[in-house]
Amino acid sequence: MNVEQLKRNRSSIVQEMKSIQAGVDARGSDATITPEELTKFQDLRSKVEALDNSIATAEYVSKVDAEVALRADPVQSEERAKSFGEFIQRFIRDPNSPRVDSRDMTQSNPLQSGLAVPPEYENMIRALDPSEAIVRPRATVIAGSGASPDATFKITAFNQGTGGNQSVYGGVTMSFVAENATRPNAGDIKLQEISLEPQPLVGYMDISKQLLENSSAIGIFAEKQLKLAGISVEERSFIGGSGIGAPTGLLNHPCAAVAARTTVGQITYDDILNMVSKSYGNSNGYVWIASRTAQPTLSKLKDTAGNLIWSFNGAITGAPPTLYGIPVFFSERLPAVGTSGDLILADLSKYIIRDGSSPRLFLDPYTRAINNFTRLYVSWNVDAKPWLTAPITCEDGVARSPFVNLS
């Protein structure tokens, strides 16, 4: 298992630990943890410690493997840039230098040419943690590999759309049968294909001569700005993308279950209950994604007994607030409070991201040369979409989904 998957597993377990703590807090300031909760918490803690050891081991092996590769090529080891800033400096000053391992480039086609960013610097641009982005750190990410990382990638899954009990289990039918009675005809297993085709995502930044002369400053600046810009565009498409030349967002996707708003222009406690009732499965990985304009409303919601269903979790460093015991994240990429889609309940592990080619750099020294700037393009390929194509009609006849939108 790769390091990113181990870290996602750890994050999921930590969220479960936070839910236990939130349950204790919800019972009042004098409440104590029950023996059952304590046993479960200690078991989860042991799993986190085991994962920490696995992550440390995997990262060490990766580091040693990289060092072995460099020692096998002493010229490359000696000439490799010491930082991302120095790497950019070398590329801008001499794009054809063998020290930067540049590809054949043409100014007219930056999407298909440019300099492949080495893995150690790629991680600076694309590696995100849950405090920086909402979707990618919690989604299922399939890395591009092999000779054709941008080739169409197909996932085979059971068809769990409409159709009652049979559809819930992907075409499998089971029932009790009397002795010597005829066995039922189960029919065919129902399968579907989900295709992901990484699309180019392109951005650029203008770098002044003064900034270029300072490798430390340019490294910090470029890393931060490229990462923030990448998060912005990816998150926008992962949440609301059309799927046309871009990822397919989870907001208003056909697979989403829709909870009808009980009061026009507002979010109420009944809306929260309705959304939870339409979520599929009992995953501990659910999160709320809410419009940033909804924060004042959500922080004041109360149940029928007058208790707040919002918890700040201020005692846990870096922990998000919870709503009805579920972590809540705010995004300006959702519509304003009171309009359709202002609140989403999602199990993001059911959202699939397919990464394609690694980030590439392309140099344009001409467009802003008169202002003493060099334009640096960066591009990478990515596609994403929900794992389902339709809500799942469960045995009770209710259409549920890992993605629930408020109408």
C-alpha positions in Angstrom: 0.0 0.0 0.0 1.4 3.4 -0.9 2.1 6.2 1.6 -0.9 8.4 0.4 -3.3 5.5 1.0 -1.8 4.8 4.5 -2.3 8.5 5.3 -5.9 8.5 4.1 -6.6 5.4 6.3 -5.0 7.2 9.3 -7.1 10.3 8.6 -10.3 8.2 8.5 -9.5 6.5 11.9 -8.6 9.9 13.5 -12.0 11.2 12.3 -13.7 8.2 14.1 -11.7 9.1 17.3 -13.0 12.6 17.0 -16.5 11.4 16.6 -16.2 9.5 19.9 -14.9 12.6 21.6 -17.7 14.7 20.1 -20.2 12.1 21.5 -18.8 12.5 25.0 -18.8 16.3 24.7 -22.5 16.3 23.5 -23.6 14.7 26.8 -22.5 17.7 28.8 -19.4 19.2 30.5 -19.6 16.6 33.3 -19.9 13.6 31.1 -17.2 10.9 31.1 -16.3 8.4 28.5 -18.0 5.0 28.8 -16.1 1.7 29.1 -17.3 0.7 25.6 -16.2 4.1 24.1 -12.8 3.9 25.9 -12.2 0.4 24.6 -13.0 1.5 21.1 -10.9 4.6 21.4 -7.9 2.7 22.6 -8.3 0.2 19.7 -8.4 3.1 17.2 -5.4 4.6 18.9 -3.5 1.4 18.5 -4.4 1.4 14.8 -3.2 5.0 14.4 0.2 4.1 16.1 0.6 1.1 13.8 -0.2 3.2 10.7 2.3 5.8 11.9 5.0 3.1 12.0 3.9 1.9 8.5 4.0 5.4 7.1 7.5 6.1 8.6 8.8 2.8 7.2 7.3 3.4 3.7 8.7 7.0 3.6 12.1 5.7 4.7 12.2 3.0 2.0 11.2 5.6 -0.6 13.9 7.9 0.5 16.6 5.2 0.5 15.4 4.0 -2.9 15.8 7.5 -4.3 19.3 7.8 -2.8 20.3 4.5 -4.4 19.0 5.7 -7.8 21.1 8.9 -7.5 24.2 7.0 -6.5 23.8 4.8 -9.5 24.1 7.9 -11.7 26.8 10.0 -10.1 26.6 12.7 -12.7 22.9 13.2 -12.1 23.4 13.1 -8.4 26.1 15.8 -8.5 24.2 18.1 -10.8 20.6 17.6 -9.4 19.2 20.9 -8.1 19.2 21.2 -4.3 15.8 22.9 -4.1 12.7 23.6 -6.2 13.8 27.2 -6.5 17.2 26.2 -7.9 15.5 23.7 -10.2 13.3 26.6 -11.6 16.4 28.9 -11.9 18.3 26.3 -14.0 15.3 25.7 -16.2 14.6 29.4 -16.9 18.3 30.3 -17.5 18.9 27.3 -19.7 15.9 25.2 -20.8 18.1 23.0 -23.0 20.6 22.2 -20.2 20.9 18.4 -19.6 21.0 19.2 -15.9 17.2 19.8 -16.0 16.4 16.7 -18.1 14.3 18.9 -20.4 12.0 17.5 -23.1 11.6 18.7 -26.6 9.6 21.9 -26.4 7.7 24.2 -28.7 6.3 27.5 -27.6 3.2 26.9 -29.7 2.1 23.7 -27.8 2.8 24.0 -24.1 0.2 21.3 -23.3 2.1 18.4 -24.8 5.7 19.6 -24.2 7.8 21.0 -21.5 10.0 19.9 -18.6 8.8 16.9 -16.5 9.0 18.0 -12.9 11.1 15.4 -10.9 9.1 13.4 -8.3 10.7 15.1 -5.3 9.4 18.5 -6.5 6.1 17.2 -7.9 5.2 16.3 -4.3 5.7 19.9 -3.3 3.0 21.0 -5.8 0.5 18.2 -5.6 0.8 16.8 -2.1 -2.1 18.2 -0.1 -3.2 17.7 3.5 -6.8 17.9 4.7 -6.4 21.4 6.1 -5.6 22.7 2.6 -8.2 21.0 0.4 -11.5 19.2 1.1 -12.0 16.6 -1.7 -8.6 15.3 -2.9 -7.2 14.3 0.5 -10.3 12.2 1.2 -11.1 10.9 -2.3 -9.8 7.6 -3.8 -6.8 8.7 -5.9 -5.5 6.5 -8.7 -2.0 7.6 -9.8 -1.0 7.6 -13.4 1.7 5.1 -14.2 3.3 3.1 -17.1 4.0 4.3 -20.6 0.5 5.9 -21.1 -0.5 7.6 -17.8 -3.1 9.7 -19.7 -4.9 6.8 -21.3 -8.6 6.3 -20.5 -8.9 4.4 -17.3 -12.0 2.2 -16.8 -13.4 0.9 -13.5 -15.8 -2.0 -13.4 -18.5 -1.8 -10.7 -21.8 -3.4 -9.8 -24.8 -1.6 -11.1 -26.6 -0.5 -8.0 -29.2 1.8 -9.4 -33.0 1.4 -9.2 -34.7 -2.0 -8.9 -35.2 -2.9 -5.3 -33.3 -5.6 -3.4 -31.6 -7.1 -6.5 -30.1 -3.7 -7.6 -28.8 -3.0 -4.1 -26.5 -6.0 -4.3 -25.6 -5.6 -8.0 -27.9 -8.2 -9.4 -27.4 -10.9 -6.7 -30.7 -12.4 -5.5 -30.9 -14.5 -2.3 -33.9 -16.0 -0.6 -34.9 -18.9 1.7 -35.9 -22.0 -0.3 -37.8 -25.0 1.1 -36.2 -28.5 0.8 -36.5 -29.9 -2.7 -38.1 -26.7 -3.9 -36.9 -25.1 -7.2 -34.1 -22.6 -6.9 -34.9 -19.1 -8.1 -33.4 -17.8 -11.3 -31.0 -15.0 -10.1 -30.6 -13.5 -13.6 -27.3 -11.9 -14.7 -24.9 -10.0 -12.6 -25.3 -6.3 -13.5 -22.1 -4.5 -14.2 -21.2 -1.0 -15.4 -18.1 0.8 -16.5 -16.9 4.2 -15.3 -14.3 5.8 -17.5 -11.8 8.4 -16.5 -9.7 10.3 -19.0 -7.2 12.7 -17.5 -7.6 16.2 -18.9 -4.9 19.0 -19.1 -5.0 21.6 -16.3 -2.8 24.6 -17.1 -1.7 27.6 -15.1 1.0 30.1 -15.2 2.9 32.7 -13.2 5.0 35.7 -14.1 8.4 35.8 -12.4 10.4 39.0 -12.1 14.2 39.2 -12.6 14.7 40.1 -9.0 12.7 37.1 -7.8 14.6 34.8 -10.2 17.9 35.8 -8.7 16.9 34.4 -5.3 16.5 30.7 -5.5 15.1 30.3 -1.9 12.5 33.0 -2.5 11.4 31.7 -5.9 11.1 28.2 -4.5 8.9 29.1 -1.6 6.8 31.5 -3.7 6.4 29.2 -6.7 5.6 26.2 -4.5 3.0 28.1 -2.5 1.3 29.8 -5.4 1.2 26.8 -7.7 -0.2 24.7 -4.9 -2.9 27.2 -4.0 -3.9 27.8 -7.6 -4.0 24.0 -8.2 -6.2 23.5 -5.1 -8.6 26.2 -6.2 -9.2 24.9 -9.7 -9.3 21.2 -8.7 -11.7 21.8 -5.8 -14.0 23.9 -8.0 -14.1 21.1 -10.6 -14.3 18.2 -8.1 -17.4 19.9 -6.5 -19.2 21.4 -9.4 -17.4 20.4 -12.6 -19.4 19.8 -15.8 -17.5 16.8 -16.9 -16.9 18.4 -20.3 -13.2 18.6 -20.8 -12.9 18.6 -17.0 -13.7 16.4 -14.0 -17.3 15.7 -13.1 -18.3 17.3 -9.9 -20.3 15.7 -7.1 -22.7 18.6 -6.8 -25.9 17.9 -8.7 -24.5 14.7 -10.2 -27.2 12.2 -11.2 -25.9 9.7 -8.6 -26.7 12.2 -5.7 -29.7 11.8 -3.5 -31.7 14.9 -3.0 -33.2 16.0 0.3 -36.1 18.5 -0.1 -35.6 21.8 1.8 -38.3 22.1 4.5 -38.3 25.9 4.6 -37.6 28.1 1.5 -34.3 30.0 1.7 -33.2 28.4 5.0 -31.3 25.4 6.4 -33.2 23.8 9.4 -32.6 20.9 11.8 -35.2 18.9 9.8 -33.1 19.4 6.7 -30.1 17.9 8.5 -32.1 14.8 9.6 -33.5 14.3 6.1 -30.0 14.5 4.6 -28.6 12.0 7.0 -31.5 9.6 6.4 -30.7 9.7 2.6 -27.0 8.9 3.1 -25.9 5.4 2.0 -24.2 3.0 4.4 -22.6 3.5 7.8 -19.3 4.9 6.8 -17.4 7.0 9.3 -15.9 8.9 6.4 -18.9 11.3 5.8 -18.3 15.0 5.9 -20.4 18.1 5.4 -19.4 20.5 2.7 -21.2 23.8 3.2 -21.4 27.2 1.6 -19.2 29.6 3.5 -22.2 31.9 3.8 -24.0 29.1 5.7 -21.7 29.2 8.7 -23.8 31.6 10.9 -26.9 29.5 10.3 -25.3 26.1 10.9 -23.6 27.2 14.1 -26.9 28.1 15.6 -29.0 25.0 14.7 -30.7 23.2 17.6 -32.5 20.0 18.0 -36.1 19.8 19.3 -34.9 19.8 22.9 -33.0 23.1 22.3 -29.5 21.6 22.2 -27.0 22.9 19.7 -26.1 20.2 17.1 -22.9 22.2 16.3 -19.7 21.5 18.1 -16.5 23.6 17.7 -14.0 21.0 18.8 -11.6 23.8 19.8 -9.8 21.5 22.3 -8.4 19.4 19.4 -5.8 21.2 17.4 -6.7 21.4 13.7 -10.0 19.6 14.1 -12.9 20.9 12.1 -16.2 21.8 13.8 -18.9 19.1 13.7 -22.6 19.2 12.7 -24.7 16.4 14.1 -21.4 14.7 15.0 -20.1 14.8 11.4 -17.1 17.1 10.4 -18.1 20.2 8.5 -15.9 22.1 6.0 -16.8 25.4 4.4 -16.2 26.3 0.8 -16.8 29.4 -1.2 -17.3 27.2 -4.3 -20.9 26.3 -3.2 -23.8 28.6 -3.9 -25.1 31.0 -1.3 -27.0 29.8 1.7 -30.7 29.2 1.0 -30.2 28.1 -2.6 -30.0 24.5 -4.0 -26.6 22.9 -3.3 -25.6 25.1 -0.4 -25.0 22.0 1.7 -23.6 18.6 0.8 -23.2 15.4 2.8 -20.6 13.2 1.2 -18.5 10.1 1.7 -15.6 11.3 -0.4 -14.0 7.9 -0.5 -16.6 7.1 -3.2 -15.2 9.9 -5.4 -12.5 8.7 -7.8 -9.6 10.9 -8.9 -7.4 9.7 -11.8 -4.1 11.5 -12.0 -2.4 11.4 -15.4 0.9 12.8 -16.5 3.1 14.4 -13.8 3.3 18.2 -13.7 5.3 19.8 -16.6 6.9 23.2 -16.8 7.0 25.3 -20.0 8.9 28.5 -20.4 7.7 31.7 -22.2 10.4 34.4 -22.0 8.7 36.6 -24.6 5.1 37.6 -23.6 6.1 39.9 -20.8 9.8 40.5 -21.7 9.2 44.2 -22.0 8.2 44.3 -18.3 11.3 42.2 -17.4 9.1 39.2 -16.5 9.4 35.5 -17.5 6.2 33.6 -17.8 6.3 30.0 -16.4 3.5 27.6 -17.3 2.7 24.5 -15.3 0.3 21.8 -16.4 -0.8 18.4 -15.3 -3.5 16.0 -16.3 -6.4 14.8 -14.1 -10.0 13.5 -14.3 -12.5 12.6 -11.6 -16.1 11.6 -11.0 -18.3 9.8 -8.5 -18.1 6.0 -8.4 -21.8 5.7 -8.9 -24.1 6.7 -11.8 -27.4 6.8 -9.9 -28.7 6.7 -6.4 -29.1 3.3 -4.8 -32.7 2.2 -4.2 -32.5 0.4 -0.9 -34.6 -2.5 0.5 -37.0 0.0 2.1 -37.6 1.7 -1.3 -35.7 4.9 -0.3 -33.1 6.2 -2.8 -29.8 6.8 -1.0 -26.3 7.8 -2.0 -22.8 8.5 -0.7 -23.6 12.1 -2.0 -26.6 13.9 -0.6 -27.5 17.5 -1.8 -30.0 19.8 -0.1 -32.5 21.1 -2.7 
